[in-house]
Amino acid sequence: MKKLTALMFLALVSVSVLSGCNTMHGAGQDIEEGGEQIQESAS
């Protein structure tokens, strides 16, 4: 039973970490696009 609990906890942590990376990557792209639009409008 302890092995199953540990495995489920490890899977939950792994999914949380991976989804966090994807979220940060998407946020970085959004910020970059916003900065490009500001540069274009300033020109």
C-alpha positions in Angstrom: 0.0 0.0 0.0 2.9 2.4 0.8 4.4 1.8 -2.6 1.2 2.7 -4.4 0.8 5.9 -2.3 4.4 6.8 -3.1 4.0 6.1 -6.8 0.8 8.2 -6.9 2.5 11.1 -5.1 5.5 10.9 -7.5 3.2 11.0 -10.5 1.3 14.0 -9.1 4.5 15.9 -8.5 5.8 15.1 -12.0 2.6 16.3 -13.6 2.6 19.5 -11.6 6.3 20.3 -12.5 5.7 19.6 -16.2 2.6 21.7 -16.4 4.4 24.5 -14.6 7.1 24.5 -17.3 4.6 24.7 -20.1 2.8 27.5 -18.4 6.0 29.5 -17.9 7.0 28.9 -21.5 3.6 30.2 -22.7 3.9 33.2 -20.5 7.3 34.0 -21.8 6.0 33.9 -25.4 3.1 36.2 -24.5 5.4 38.7 -22.9 7.8 38.6 -25.9 5.0 39.2 -28.3 3.7 42.1 -26.3 7.2 43.7 -26.2 7.5 43.3 -30.0 4.2 45.1 -30.5 5.3 48.0 -28.3 8.5 48.3 -30.3 6.6 48.4 -33.6 4.1 51.0 -32.3 7.0 53.2 -31.0 8.8 53.2 -34.4 
